Amino acid sequence: MSYGRMNRTASIVETQTVQDSEGFASKEDVTLASIRVYREGRHGSERWVNLATFSEATDLFRFRKIPGVTVTTGQTILCDGDRFDIVSVEDVKGRGMYLEVLAKKVVGSIGES
């Protein structure tokens, strides 16, 4: 994976519950990292056919591993104005250099954005 193919910026965020001074709780997104990613949408390629078990995944993201940050399925990716829930995280070829994340696009209840 060359650096030139990672031509989009994204943020990995985690939703945390924050309490204000009056004791009311609200949910807030905390950015863990801003990174450059390669994003591939779901289509009929051989790669996506092999990933048929993840039928709910709509996008694939590849990016360099971030020192000190563990990417998990409880986090979210913000990219190009869209929000993606992480479905799975895999170390590419087990070398510890790149991560491959399958994610599902979050669509609001009013309709697609």
C-alpha positions in Angstrom: 0.0 0.0 0.0 1.7 3.2 -1.1 1.2 6.5 0.6 -0.2 8.0 -2.6 -3.2 5.7 -2.6 -4.1 6.9 0.9 -5.6 10.1 -0.5 -8.5 10.8 1.9 -8.5 12.0 5.5 -10.5 10.4 8.2 -10.9 10.5 12.0 -11.3 7.7 14.4 -13.7 8.7 17.1 -15.1 7.1 20.2 -18.4 8.1 21.8 -18.1 8.8 25.5 -20.6 9.9 28.1 -19.7 13.3 29.7 -21.4 14.8 32.7 -21.8 18.5 33.0 -21.5 20.6 36.2 -25.2 20.1 36.9 -25.0 16.3 36.7 -26.7 15.8 33.3 -25.1 13.2 31.1 -24.6 13.7 27.3 -22.8 11.8 24.7 -19.8 13.4 23.0 -17.4 12.2 20.2 -13.8 12.2 21.2 -11.3 12.1 18.3 -8.6 9.5 18.9 -6.6 10.1 15.7 -6.8 12.0 12.4 -5.3 9.8 9.6 -4.9 9.4 5.9 -6.8 6.4 4.5 -7.6 4.4 1.4 -11.3 3.9 1.1 -13.0 1.3 -1.1 -16.8 1.1 -1.5 -18.6 -2.2 -1.8 -18.8 -3.5 -5.3 -18.7 -6.8 -7.2 -15.0 -7.4 -7.1 -13.3 -10.7 -6.2 -12.2 -9.1 -2.9 -15.7 -8.3 -1.8 -17.0 -11.7 -2.9 -14.4 -13.3 -0.5 -15.7 -11.0 2.3 -19.3 -12.3 1.9 -19.5 -13.2 5.6 -19.5 -9.4 6.4 -22.7 -8.7 4.4 -23.4 -5.6 6.5 -20.1 -3.9 5.7 -20.4 -1.2 3.1 -16.8 0.2 2.9 -13.2 -1.0 3.4 -10.6 1.3 4.9 -6.8 0.7 4.9 -4.4 2.9 6.9 -1.1 2.8 8.7 -1.2 1.4 12.3 -1.3 4.3 14.8 1.2 4.0 17.6 -0.5 4.1 21.0 -4.0 3.7 19.6 -5.9 0.5 19.5 -8.7 0.4 16.9 -11.7 -1.6 18.0 -15.3 -2.4 16.9 -16.6 0.0 19.5 -15.2 3.0 17.6 -16.4 5.0 14.5 -14.7 6.4 11.4 -15.7 9.8 10.1 -14.7 10.2 6.4 -16.0 12.6 3.7 -18.8 13.8 5.9 -20.1 10.2 6.5 -20.1 8.2 9.6 -19.1 4.5 9.6 -19.4 1.9 12.5 -16.4 -0.4 12.5 -17.4 -4.1 11.9 -14.0 -5.7 12.0 -10.3 -4.8 12.3 -7.5 -6.9 10.8 -3.7 -6.5 10.7 -2.7 -6.7 7.0 -0.4 -9.7 6.5 0.3 -9.8 10.2 3.2 -7.4 9.9 1.9 -4.7 12.3 2.3 -1.9 9.7 -1.2 -1.5 8.2 -4.8 -2.1 9.4 -7.8 -3.1 7.3 -11.1 -2.1 8.6 -14.5 -3.2 7.4 -17.2 -0.6 8.3 -20.9 -0.1 7.9 -22.2 3.4 6.8 -24.6 4.9 9.4 -27.7 6.2 7.7 -30.1 8.5 9.6 -33.8 7.5 10.2 -35.0 10.2 7.8 -33.1 8.7 4.8 -29.8 8.5 3.1 -27.5 11.4 3.0 
